[in-house]
Amino acid sequence: MGLVFSPLAKGLRVVFAKAKKMILPKETCMDSLAGKNPANLDTRNLKLTSVEDFETMGLDDYDVDLNKWRLEIGGHVHRALRLTYNQIVEIPSIKKNVLLICPGVFAYHARWKGISVAKLLETAEVGSGVTYVTFSGPDGSNEKSARFPLKD
């Protein structure tokens, strides 16, 4: 049991998982990735998609009053958060190259910049037993919600 759960075993599992990934060449046609699972792809050589090549999905004409807008984290947390846009901008951001695939529609490889949802949830002190997180927005007739496993 010690070998299975030891830090060394965990490290070896990570190495083997990475070794099973298909390494994508720099000039990979992004359309060929639309049906693939990004978790199985090594993107270290893949060139980044330019902003001009991104297409808009969803709302592109939704007006937001940044003086009234708030990011709220509530539910089964010990510290509910209600952050203004200016407070969010002050949070240290992270940058990460990510392959975003919408099955059968598009694939983009880009450098994303934003704040860590994991850090926000840590700050809110998510309650024990919580297994899912739900994201909702914007309010009104365009409101959408999506639920994700907390571990993701």
Secondary structure, DSSP 8 states (H G I E B T S, - for coil): -HHHHSHHHHHHHHHHHHHTSEE--TT--GGGGTTS-GGGEE-TT-----GGG----S-SS----TTT-EEEE-SSBSS-EEEEHHHHHHS--EEEEEEEEETTTEEEEEEEEE--HHHHHHHHTB-TT--EEEEEE-SSTT-EEEEEETT-
